[in-house]
Amino acid sequence: MKIKTFSMGGIHPAENKLTHEVPTIVAELPKQAIFPLGQHIGAPAKPVVQKGDKVKVGTMIAEAGGFVSAPIFSSVSGTVFKIDTAIDATGYRKPVIIINVEGDEWEESIDRSNKLEEVAAHPELTPELIVERIKNAGVVGMGGACFPTFIKLTPPPTAKAECVIINAVECEPYITADYRLMMEHADEILVGLELLMMGAKVTKGYIGIETNKPAAIELLSEKCAKKFNGTKYLVEVVPLKQRYPQGGEKQLVDAVIQRQVPAPPAIPVNVGAIVQNVGTAFAVYEAVMKNKPLFERYTTVTGKKLANPGNFQVRMGTPMINLIDACGGMPEGDNKLLAGGPMMGKALTSVEVPICKGTNSVTIISDEEARRKEPQPCIRCAKCVGVCPMGLEPYLLAKLSEVKNWERAESEDITSCIECGSCHYTCPAHRPLLDNIRLGKATVMGIIRSRAAKK
Amino acid sequence: MGKLIVSLSPHAHSRDSIERNMYGVIIALMPALLASFYFFGLGSVVVTTTSVAACCFFEWAICKYILKKKENTLVDGSAVITGLLLAFNLPSNLPIWIIIIGALFAIGVAKMTFGGLGNNIFNPALVGRAALLVAFPAQMTTWPKIGQWDTYLDAETGATPLSIISSAIRLGDASVLDQLPSSFELFLGSSSGGAGAMGEICGLALLFGLAFMLYNRIITWHIPTSILGTVFIFSGLLHLSNPVYPDPLSVLFTGGLMLGAIFMATDYVTSPMTPKGQIIYGVAIGFLTIVIRNWGAYPEGMSFAILIMNAFTPLINNYVKPKRFGEVAK
């Protein structure tokens, strides 16, 4: 059988999965935990605690700031030190809640046992109740985009969900957090998938995994067969050919069910698919079955020059430097510190930036790999056109942005760019293609919004 | 602790470079170069050396003294390619001073005037050849016979397969074609294969170069395949309609067709950017080549076909778009 993948473009970056077989360890509690209020797409959360308040693990410290938003929960017990600003992953100072850690006292309502809770044992669960619990637990997409999960489960009336696709692709180099989660908590993830299918009122589910993770494919196929055979659910593990950016939502839908999501504003559910990351499926399980809000996650801490790279189960709000120190400390010399992997991760300006809901990895790039080469003139080799997974012409979009021809940039579909960076990765002339395209895309989207506002 | 370096994503690079691609093309040209040494001996060594040296000199001098660029673009290897390709298009008994004029046209006029690598509209080597063909028609249309090891200016000249084909068509006499070597001999460039330009004699060596470039992803299949396919089909139909037109295999392996399809039309800078555009470009080159060869004033049409389509490349880029992801067929 031909192994599936998405239909156009794509690259094969060096994998560098240094931590594939390193079992996850529980990270130490920080002395102080920092919670940025804007950890998700949408309005920032609004603080509901004040300086001096006592909080427990699992106490809500900020409520959703609008419809597209999510509440934030404390991952530690202690006292609210202050509500202030701190540098977050964007490089700017943003509002945060800082909590001084004292002991480790959890909210009574959270079920801390390791017992696997099956859906069958809970007849009270209805689709509405599941979505409500996911919303109240502050669950957002944990692959990095951080879009509130409950919104994805309640599509607009114009679209009809047909299936849930679990994104277990992890196509970014270096990162292994999702892989470790699958190997260590496969049963919970499958219950999470069942809950997601119930919540979305569908009976078809897929788990897309790249073939560089044969153990996960085998494990999940086996467990799926055992769990879902003879039920109303039809769940299929889909092995995918290794290729970046397969973890992009549109590419994954294309690869798994061969349907292409049209240009924005269309979203995957317009072609019937709801895509959720494995980490999200696990968080959904914990939120619904264990009443545990989202304040903990799996994160890979990695880098070629790091002494002991590893995978951590970490409380959110933990400053990155704590994890880096647990892996042997920052390597000598100048480094690039990334929240995320090398293809789409954000370079940080401070080692104190905390782990947030979307931080799947802390990646340290060292030596000459950390620096860009001088750009040379475009030789029109067309390699960027060949690798673009969206069928765009990166060289042209970059040029149009450079000369500020926004009108033409819009008609050349600049807003379809998913910012995967394949063009920049492949350019033999080292041209900063994506830098320019990003600028153009943001400007064109602003123009489109203001045009819509005028009408 | 050192500094934290900040830049936008992506933070990884394929490590591909302009140099890797250019040197790759040079390696791909090596089999054809060795074949030209083998078939034309001393003459081809002198012509190639002169052409490459002159192209490199003009690139370096213009870069340094006229454009005053900080980094000299000589190192990128593109001038060497132009020099090799120009030499491949010349007869092996061409005097040195004419070769130097050709190199000046190629690098000085066709490339550096437009701003150097990446900005030129026309293929530099072909502009050099076209300029020489107009300025020195006699020297540029007498071709040494192959298999002369130790001759240069004094090489004995002979009829090329293309001139045989051309006279067959003009006379309307298919029996003239009997003078043609077999298509297999044309493909290998064996010694009874007549005369011709230095780099175009051995199709086999050129195909090795093509395989190397495809394997190393320096070029894609679109342009060579569409040119060769079009030529095969179009000349095949002509052959069927009237035996005065040669059989398609002989057409493929005569003159500069393989050289042009593999190395000249695939020049990054002057060919279209999208696969669809590249196929349109290739089909048009194949078509124009046969038209010029059969009904034009010159026996060889490849280089003019490529130059004409170079001029259309910006237009193709403007109107031929790749299929966008999720685009619904209109």
Contacts between the chains, C-beta under 8 A, distances in Angstrom:
chain1	res1	chain2	res2	distance
A	7	B	325	7.9
A	8	B	323	7.7
A	8	B	325	6.3
A	11	B	14	7.1
A	13	B	12	5.4
A	13	B	14	7.5
A	14	B	12	7.5
A	91	B	6	7.1
A	173	B	12	6.5
A	250	B	325	6.6
A	250	B	326	7.1
A	254	B	325	7.6
A	260	B	325	5.9
A	260	B	326	4.0
A	260	B	327	8.0
A	261	B	325	7.9
A	261	B	326	5.3
A	262	B	326	4.3
A	262	B	327	7.6
A	262	B	328	6.8
A	263	B	324	6.8
A	263	B	325	7.9
A	263	B	326	5.9
A	263	B	327	7.5
A	266	B	326	7.3
A	330	B	1	5.3
A	330	B	2	7.9
A	332	B	2	6.8
A	333	B	2	4.5
A	334	B	2	4.1
A	334	B	3	4.7
A	334	B	4	7.4
A	334	B	5	5.6
A	335	B	2	6.5
A	335	B	4	6.6
A	335	B	5	6.9
A	336	B	4	6.9
A	336	B	5	4.5
A	336	B	6	7.4
A	336	B	7	7.5
A	336	B	11	6.1
A	337	B	4	5.4
A	338	B	11	6.2
A	340	B	9	7.8
A	342	B	9	7.7
A	342	B	10	6.4
A	342	B	11	4.3
A	342	B	12	4.0
A	343	B	9	6.4
A	343	B	10	4.7
A	343	B	11	7.5
A	343	B	12	6.1
A	344	B	9	5.2
A	344	B	10	7.0
A	345	B	9	6.0
A	345	B	11	6.6
A	346	B	9	6.9
A	347	B	4	7.5
A	347	B	5	6.9
A	347	B	6	4.4
A	347	B	7	5.8
A	347	B	8	7.5
A	347	B	9	7.6
A	347	B	11	6.8
A	348	B	4	6.7
A	348	B	6	7.5
A	349	B	4	6.1
A	349	B	6	5.8
A	350	B	4	7.5
A	351	B	1	8.0
A	351	B	4	7.4
A	365	B	11	5.6
A	369	B	11	7.9
A	369	B	12	7.6
A	370	B	5	4.9
A	370	B	11	7.5
A	371	B	5	6.4
A	372	B	7	6.0
A	372	B	13	7.9
A	373	B	13	7.4
A	376	B	18	5.7
A	376	B	76	7.7
A	377	B	115	7.9
A	377	B	116	7.0
A	377	B	117	6.2
A	377	B	118	4.1
A	377	B	119	7.1
A	378	B	118	5.3
A	379	B	18	5.8
A	379	B	21	7.7
A	379	B	117	6.0
A	379	B	118	4.7
A	379	B	268	5.0
A	379	B	269	6.0
A	380	B	118	6.2
A	380	B	268	5.3
A	380	B	269	5.1
A	380	B	271	7.8
A	380	B	273	6.4
A	381	B	21	6.6
A	381	B	268	4.3
A	382	B	220	8.0
A	382	B	268	7.2
A	382	B	271	7.9
A	382	B	272	7.7
A	382	B	273	4.5
A	382	B	274	7.1
A	382	B	278	7.8
A	383	B	16	7.4
A	385	B	273	5.4
A	385	B	274	5.7
A	385	B	275	7.8
A	385	B	322	6.4
A	386	B	220	7.0
A	386	B	275	7.5
A	388	B	322	7.8
A	389	B	325	6.7
A	390	B	324	6.7
A	390	B	325	4.3
A	391	B	322	4.7
A	391	B	323	5.4
A	391	B	324	4.2
A	391	B	325	4.7
A	391	B	327	7.1
A	392	B	322	7.5
A	392	B	324	6.8
A	393	B	273	6.4
A	393	B	274	6.9
A	393	B	321	7.3
A	393	B	322	6.8
A	395	B	273	6.7
A	396	B	273	7.6
A	396	B	317	7.9
A	412	B	321	7.9
A	413	B	324	5.7
A	416	B	324	6.4
A	416	B	325	6.8
A	416	B	326	8.0
A	419	B	9	7.6
A	421	B	9	5.4
A	421	B	10	3.2
A	424	B	10	5.3
A	424	B	13	7.7
A	425	B	10	5.2
A	425	B	12	6.0
A	425	B	13	5.8
A	425	B	14	5.5
A	426	B	14	5.1
A	426	B	16	6.4
A	427	B	16	7.6
A	428	B	16	4.4
A	428	B	17	5.2
A	428	B	18	5.1
A	428	B	20	6.8
A	428	B	21	5.6
A	429	B	17	7.9
A	429	B	18	5.6
A	429	B	118	7.9
A	430	B	13	7.0
A	430	B	17	7.5
A	432	B	8	7.8
A	434	B	8	6.8
A	434	B	9	7.2
A	434	B	10	6.8
A	435	B	8	5.3
A	438	B	8	6.9
